[in-house]
C-alpha cells in the first residue's frame, strides 16, 4: 500500500458509544501506519452513523452523497445500514456495522486490493473492552452493547440486535488504563447501562460499586443512559449509592419518552405513568435538584398521542425539576412497528415540540439561576480551543470559565463563585 493511500478522515454522528467506536477505529488505523488528515485530502473517508432520528439520518445521507472520492473508499460505519433498503441504497459503498469495527484494517486492505466495496454486516460478539484510544481528559468506556427493549419506534434495535455485557474485570482494567494515561473524567456509556449484567449474573449496582471501590479519588465518572423499567429494580440501592459516592457525578439520564400510559403502551415501553412517577418521586424525595441532576428524553407527536397524553408529559417535566429534557418530534422510521401506526399531522408534532421545548428552557433557566452568586465546588477537566476551561458541578451541571488569568488545575475540586448563566451552562 502506498503512503498516499494511508490517509483517512473520520466523521462521527450520534451517541457517546459511537464516539468511542470512532476512537477505536482511529487508533487501529494509526497503529498500522495510517495518518488522520482533512477530509479534502483523505484517501479514505469513514462516517460513523446514527439512526435514532429521521432528520439526522437524512443529514448523514446528504453528507455521504456529497463526497467525491470513489464510493468503495467511503466506509459507512455504525447504525445506518440497519435494514435491506438502506444497504441497497449504499450497495456501492463499503459498509461495516458496530460489531465489526475491529476488522477496519482488513476492510481497507481488501478495498486496496480489489477496488470493490466491502460489506461486513453480520452481528457477532465483540468485546470492546480490549480496545482503547488516545484521549487527554475524557474517555468513554462501554460496559455492554445492545439493549433488552423492544420499542416500536426504535431502529437502533435493528442495528444492534445482539445484547452482551462485558466482563466486569475487563471494564475495570480498561478504566485503569485511561486513568494511568491521565484521564480526568470517564463516561460509562451504552444503549442502556441499567441492563448491565443481566446475562452474566450481575446488576448495574455491581458495576457502580466496583468502580467506586477501585477508582474513588482518581477520576470522576458519569453513569450514562438507563431505562426506567430496569433502573427501578435496584432503585433503593442506587439512591444509597449516590448518597455516598465520591467517584460519580450525581447525575442520571432516564429516558421517559412519554408520561402517558396509553402512549407508553403503544411504544411497547414496559412501564406505566404511575410506575414512572414513583421512580422520579423517590429520587426527588432523597435528592433536591441541586443534589442530583436528572436528564430525560421525550418524544412528542407519537401516533395516536392525544392532547391529554401530551399534557401529561409536559406536567411530568415540570413537576420533577428535570434540568435536561431532550425533546424530539416523532419521526416514523422504516421497518419499525410505529411506522405502520396512524400518524399525527406534522403541524401538531411541530406545535407540541415547540411548547415542550420552551417549557424545558424556562425550567432550566429557573433551576440554574439558583446557583448565581453562590460558591460551588467545580471540577475542571477540559480546555476548549479558545482557552476556556470547562468543568462540572457535583451534580454534573456544565460550567465555563472564560479565558481565566489564573488557570485552575484540571482534575481537582475547588470552590468558585458562579457569576451568571448562559443557556444550560453556569459561568464562573
Secondary structure, DSSP 4 states (H G I P E B T S, - for coil): --STTSEEEEEE-SSHHHHHHHHHHHHHHHHTT-EE--GGG-SEEEEEE--SSHHHHHHHHHHHHT--S-GGGEEEEETS--SHHHHHHTTTSEEE-GGGGGGHHHHHHHHHHH-S--EE-------GGG-----SSEEEE-SEES-S---TT-SHHHH----EEPPHHHHHHHHHHHHHTT--EEEE--S-GGGTTTTTT--HHHHHHHHHHHHTTT-EEEE----HHHHGGGHHHHHHHHHH-SSB-SEEE---B-S-HHHHHHHT-S--HHHHHHHHHHHHHH--TTT-EEEEEEEES-TT--HHHHHHHHHHHHHTT-SEEEEEE--PPTTSGGGGSPPPPHHHHHHHHHHHHHHHHHHHHHHHHTTTT-EEEEEEEEE-TTS-EEEE-TT--EEEETT-SSPPPTT-EEEEE--EEETTEEE-
